[in-house]
Amino acid sequence: MQHRIVGLLLSALLAVGCSTAQQEIKPTTSQLAISSVQDAPFFYPKGANFAIAPKFVSSEIVSQAQEQALYQSMTYYLEQAFKARGYNFVTMEQAPDFVVKFAVALSKDLTDEMISEHFGVTPGLSNEPSLNKASVLIAVDDHKTEQRFWRGAAQGFAKEDVAPSSREQRLKSVINKVLMQFDTQG
């Protein structure tokens, strides 16, 4: 009889001890997912020349003026980031050694499926209906062979209610975080 009671108590304790409470993690605007891939071995010595070639993604949500301002900021921050790594900025007409291509889009204009199909790297940030997911795509191609050497992508939730200076700082931070992966793979 005692063994039966002890057995029941142990069973009850094990059942209680093994129960789990699921905690739902809600997406926040500060979340950021980054992924990159090195397509081929490459090495560009300090002093190599690079150019920047934006790839515009048409948007039904973002105005043309906002898109232009965003792409100008992206171009500027990419130029600064690659200069800080010892490379020289030149125009496409000046025959760069490599070309940095980029695109920026909201998920309503460029879905994860489209990114995966056309770019091949998707960070995988989950969708949240109440937030606008944005993607930053950066690729490095050899200018002469047009071979893609490296691709990096970041996804986060667009913060629409912040000051332009904060938005610029976040964009710069995202670019630098993506390029940290370029630094370790190059």
ZABA-952173 format. One record per residue: x negated, y, z of N, C-alpha, C in turn; residue number from 1; residue in one letter. Coordinates in steps of 0.05 Angstrom, whole numbers, plus 5000, padded with zeros to 4 digits. Layout:
X|Y|Z|X|Y|Z|X|Y|Z|NUM|a
...
This chain:
4984|4976|5000|5000|5000|5000|4983|5025|5000|1|m
4962|5025|5017|4944|5048|5018|4930|5052|4992|2|q
4922|5030|4979|4908|5032|4953|4926|5045|4932|3|h
4952|5038|4934|4971|5049|4915|4974|5079|4919|4|r
4976|5088|4944|4979|5117|4949|4953|5132|4941|5|i
4930|5121|4947|4905|5134|4939|4903|5135|4909|6|v
4912|5114|4895|4912|5113|4866|4930|5134|4854|7|g
4954|5137|4866|4973|5158|4857|4961|5186|4861|8|l
4949|5190|4885|4937|5217|4891|4915|5223|4871|9|l
4897|5203|4866|4876|5208|4847|4886|5213|4819|10|l
4907|5199|4811|4919|5204|4785|4930|5232|4783|11|s
4944|5241|4804|4955|5268|4805|4933|5289|4804|12|a
4912|5285|4819|4890|5304|4819|4876|5306|4792|13|l
4872|5283|4779|4860|5282|4753|4878|5296|4733|14|l
4904|5292|4734|4922|5305|4716|4922|5335|4720|15|a
4922|5344|4744|4921|5373|4750|4894|5384|4742|16|v
4872|5370|4748|4846|5380|4742|4840|5381|4712|17|g
4854|5365|4697|4849|5364|4668|4867|5382|4652|18|c
4886|5395|4666|4904|5412|4651|4889|5438|4643|19|s
4896|5448|4619|4882|5472|4610|4903|5493|4603|20|t
4896|5517|4606|4913|5539|4598|4900|5552|4573|21|a
4915|5553|4552|4904|5565|4528|4906|5596|4530|22|q
4884|5608|4524|4883|5637|4525|4881|5647|4496|23|q
4900|5664|4489|4900|5674|4462|4881|5698|4460|24|e
4863|5698|4441|4844|5720|4437|4855|5737|4415|25|i
4862|5762|4421|4873|5780|4402|4851|5795|4388|26|k
4854|5798|4361|4834|5813|4346|4833|5842|4355|27|p
4810|5854|4356|4807|5882|4363|4792|5896|4340|28|t
4794|5922|4340|4781|5938|4319|4751|5937|4321|29|t
4740|5928|4343|4711|5927|4346|4699|5901|4335|30|s
4716|5881|4328|4705|5856|4318|4691|5860|4291|31|q
4670|5845|4287|4655|5846|4263|4644|5818|4257|32|l
4648|5809|4232|4638|5783|4224|4619|5788|4201|33|a
4595|5775|4202|4574|5779|4181|4565|5752|4172|34|i
4560|5751|4146|4549|5726|4134|4532|5734|4111|35|s
4511|5718|4106|4494|5723|4083|4482|5697|4072|36|s
4471|5699|4048|4458|5676|4036|4435|5685|4018|37|v
4414|5671|4020|4391|5676|4002|4395|5657|3978|38|q
4398|5669|3954|4403|5652|3930|4378|5641|3918|39|d
4356|5655|3922|4330|5646|3911|4308|5659|3927|40|a
4285|5646|3928|4262|5658|3942|4255|5685|3929|41|p
4248|5704|3945|4240|5730|3933|4221|5744|3952|42|f
4206|5762|3941|4189|5779|3957|4184|5805|3941|43|f
4192|5827|3953|4187|5853|3942|4168|5867|3962|44|y
4144|5873|3953|4125|5886|3971|4134|5915|3978|45|p
4124|5925|4000|4130|5953|4006|4120|5970|3982|46|k
4136|5990|3976|4129|6006|3953|4144|5998|3928|47|g
4158|5975|3928|4173|5966|3905|4196|5986|3901|48|a
4205|5989|3876|4226|6008|3870|4254|5994|3869|49|n
4273|6008|3880|4301|5998|3879|4320|6019|3869|50|f
4342|6011|3858|4364|6028|3851|4389|6018|3864|51|a
4409|6035|3864|4435|6027|3876|4456|6029|3855|52|i
4473|6007|3854|4494|6006|3834|4521|5999|3848|53|a
4537|6018|3854|4563|6012|3867|4582|5998|3847|54|p
4598|5980|3858|4618|5966|3843|4645|5974|3855|55|k
4660|5991|3841|4685|6001|3852|4707|5980|3851|56|f
4722|5979|3873|4746|5962|3875|4770|5981|3876|57|v
4787|5979|3856|4810|5997|3856|4829|5991|3880|58|s
4840|6012|3891|4856|6009|3915|4883|6022|3911|59|s
4904|6009|3921|4931|6020|3921|4936|6035|3947|60|e
4918|6032|3966|4922|6044|3992|4904|6069|3997|61|i
4879|6067|3988|4859|6088|3993|4860|6107|3969|62|v
4861|6133|3976|4862|6153|3954|4835|6154|3940|63|s
4835|6164|3916|4810|6165|3900|4790|6183|3914|64|q
4798|6205|3927|4780|6222|3941|4767|6208|3965|65|a
4783|6192|3980|4773|6177|4002|4753|6156|3992|66|q
4760|6143|3971|4742|6122|3959|4716|6134|3950|67|e
4716|6157|3937|4692|6171|3929|4674|6178|3953|68|q
4687|6188|3973|4671|6196|3997|4659|6171|4010|69|a
4674|6149|4012|4664|6124|4023|4640|6114|4007|70|l
4643|6113|3981|4621|6103|3964|4597|6121|3965|71|y
4601|6147|3968|4578|6165|3971|4563|6159|3997|72|q
4578|6155|4018|4566|6149|4044|4552|6122|4043|73|s
4564|6102|4031|4551|6076|4029|4525|6078|4013|74|m
4525|6093|3991|4501|6096|3975|4480|6110|3991|75|t
4487|6131|4006|4467|6145|4022|4455|6127|4043|76|y
4472|6113|4058|4462|6096|4080|4446|6072|4070|77|y
4454|6061|4047|4437|6040|4035|4410|6050|4026|78|l
4411|6074|4014|4385|6086|4005|4367|6090|4029|79|e
4378|6102|4051|4362|6106|4075|4352|6080|4087|80|q
4368|6060|4088|4361|6034|4100|4338|6021|4084|81|a
4340|6021|4057|4318|6009|4041|4293|6026|4041|82|f
4296|6052|4042|4272|6069|4045|4258|6064|4072|83|k
4273|6060|4093|4262|6054|4119|4247|6027|4119|84|a
4254|6010|4101|4240|5984|4098|4216|5986|4080|85|r
4209|6010|4070|4185|6014|4055|4189|6014|4024|86|g
4214|6013|4015|4219|6013|3986|4224|6041|3976|87|y
4220|6045|3950|4223|6072|3937|4249|6072|3921|88|n
4265|6093|3926|4290|6096|3911|4284|6108|3883|89|f
4295|6096|3862|4294|6106|3835|4321|6103|3822|90|v
4325|6116|3799|4350|6112|3785|4348|6087|3767|91|t
4370|6079|3757|4370|6055|3739|4353|6061|3714|92|m
4352|6085|3705|4336|6093|3681|4306|6091|3686|93|e
4298|6091|3711|4270|6090|3719|4260|6061|3723|94|q
4275|6041|3714|4268|6013|3715|4260|6004|3743|95|a
4279|6001|3760|4273|5991|3787|4264|5962|3787|96|p
4251|5953|3808|4244|5925|3811|4269|5909|3818|97|d
4285|5920|3836|4310|5906|3844|4333|5926|3846|98|f
4357|5915|3845|4381|5932|3846|4398|5923|3869|99|v
4406|5942|3885|4424|5937|3908|4452|5944|3898|100|v
4469|5924|3897|4497|5928|3888|4515|5926|3913|101|k
4537|5941|3913|4555|5939|3935|4583|5945|3927|102|f
4602|5936|3944|4630|5942|3941|4642|5944|3969|103|a
4663|5959|3972|4677|5962|3997|4707|5961|3990|104|v
4722|5946|4006|4751|5943|4000|4766|5934|4025|105|a
4792|5941|4025|4810|5931|4045|4821|5904|4036|106|l
4829|5887|4054|4838|5860|4047|4863|5861|4030|107|s
4878|5882|4030|4902|5884|4013|4894|5888|3984|108|k
4870|5898|3980|4860|5902|3952|4841|5880|3943|109|d
4827|5867|3962|4808|5846|3957|4810|5825|3978|110|l
4824|5803|3972|4829|5782|3991|4804|5765|3996|111|t
4805|5750|4018|4783|5731|4023|4779|5711|4001|112|d
4801|5702|3989|4799|5683|3967|4785|5696|3943|113|e
4791|5721|3937|4777|5735|3915|4748|5739|3921|114|m
4742|5746|3946|4714|5749|3954|4699|5723|3950|115|i
4710|5702|3960|4698|5676|3958|4693|5668|3929|116|s
4713|5672|3912|4711|5664|3884|4691|5681|3869|117|e
4690|5707|3873|4673|5724|3857|4646|5731|3870|118|h
4645|5730|3897|4620|5738|3911|4607|5714|3924|119|f
4623|5694|3932|4612|5670|3943|4605|5670|3972|120|g
4608|5692|3986|4603|5694|4014|4626|5708|4027|121|v
4639|5695|4046|4661|5707|4061|4655|5704|4091|122|t
4654|5726|4105|4648|5725|4134|4669|5710|4150|123|p
4694|5710|4141|4715|5695|4154|4729|5707|4178|124|g
4729|5734|4179|4744|5747|4200|4774|5742|4196|125|l
4788|5733|4216|4816|5726|4213|4833|5751|4206|126|s
4855|5747|4193|4873|5769|4187|4890|5775|4211|127|n
4896|5800|4214|4914|5809|4236|4934|5829|4222|128|e
4959|5822|4220|4978|5839|4206|4979|5868|4215|129|p
4974|5873|4240|4976|5901|4250|4950|5917|4245|130|s
4929|5904|4234|4904|5918|4229|4895|5914|4200|131|l
4882|5935|4189|4871|5933|4162|4843|5922|4162|132|n
4840|5898|4151|4813|5886|4149|4798|5897|4126|133|k
4774|5905|4130|4757|5917|4109|4733|5899|4105|134|a
4723|5898|4080|4699|5882|4074|4678|5900|4061|135|s
4654|5896|4069|4630|5909|4057|4614|5886|4044|136|v
4609|5888|4019|4594|5868|4004|4568|5881|3993|137|l
4545|5868|3998|4520|5879|3989|4505|5856|3975|138|i
4493|5861|3952|4478|5841|3937|4452|5853|3927|139|a
4431|5837|3925|4405|5846|3915|4399|5828|3890|140|v
4396|5842|3868|4390|5828|3842|4363|5838|3832|141|d
4348|5820|3819|4324|5828|3806|4332|5843|3780|142|d
4320|5866|3776|4328|5883|3753|4321|5870|3726|143|h
4298|5858|3724|4289|5847|3698|4304|5822|3691|144|k
4306|5803|3709|4319|5777|3703|4349|5777|3709|145|t
4359|5797|3724|4386|5799|3733|4394|5775|3751|146|e
4374|5761|3761|4380|5739|3780|4387|5751|3807|147|q
4408|5740|3819|4416|5748|3846|4398|5733|3866|148|r
4386|5749|3884|4368|5737|3904|4381|5735|3931|149|f
4399|5754|3937|4410|5755|3964|4438|5768|3964|150|w
4455|5757|3981|4482|5769|3985|4489|5770|4014|151|r
4501|5792|4022|4510|5794|4050|4537|5807|4050|152|g
4553|5799|4069|4580|5810|4072|4587|5814|4101|153|a
4603|5835|4106|4613|5841|4133|4642|5846|4131|154|a
4657|5838|4151|4685|5844|4153|4691|5854|4181|155|q
4707|5874|4182|4716|5886|4207|4743|5898|4203|156|g
4755|5909|4224|4780|5922|4221|4776|5952|4219|157|f
4788|5964|4199|4785|5993|4194|4797|6009|4216|158|a
4782|6028|4226|4792|6046|4247|4801|6071|4233|159|k
4827|6075|4231|4838|6098|4216|4841|6122|4234|160|e
4842|6119|4260|4848|6141|4278|4824|6152|4292|161|d
4800|6150|4279|4776|6160|4292|4765|6183|4276|162|v
4749|6199|4288|4737|6222|4275|4719|6213|4252|163|a
4716|6229|4231|4699|6222|4209|4670|6216|4217|164|p
4660|6230|4237|4632|6225|4246|4629|6198|4258|165|s
4650|6189|4273|4649|6162|4285|4651|6141|4263|166|s
4668|6146|4243|4671|6128|4221|4644|6125|4206|167|r
4630|6147|4202|4604|6147|4188|4584|6131|4204|168|e
4584|6135|4231|4565|6120|4248|4570|6090|4247|169|q
4596|6083|4246|4603|6054|4245|4595|6042|4218|170|r
4599|6057|4197|4591|6047|4170|4561|6043|4169|171|l
4546|6062|4179|4516|6059|4180|4508|6035|4197|172|k
4522|6031|4219|4516|6008|4237|4521|5982|4223|173|s
4544|5980|4209|4551|5956|4194|4530|5949|4173|174|v
4522|5969|4158|4502|5966|4137|4476|5955|4149|175|i
4467|5967|4171|4442|5959|4183|4445|5930|4195|176|n
4468|5923|4205|4471|5896|4216|4471|5875|4193|177|k
4483|5881|4170|4482|5863|4147|4453|5861|4138|178|v
4439|5883|4136|4412|5883|4125|4392|5870|4144|179|l
4399|5867|4170|4382|5852|4188|4379|5824|4179|180|m
4400|5813|4167|4398|5786|4156|4381|5786|4130|181|q
4382|5807|4115|4364|5809|4092|4335|5809|4100|182|f
4329|5823|4122|4301|5825|4132|4291|5797|4140|183|d
4308|5780|4152|4299|5754|4161|4297|5734|4138|184|t
4310|5739|4116|4310|5720|4094|4291|5727|4071|185|q
4283|5752|4070|4267|5761|4048|4238|5753|4050|186|g
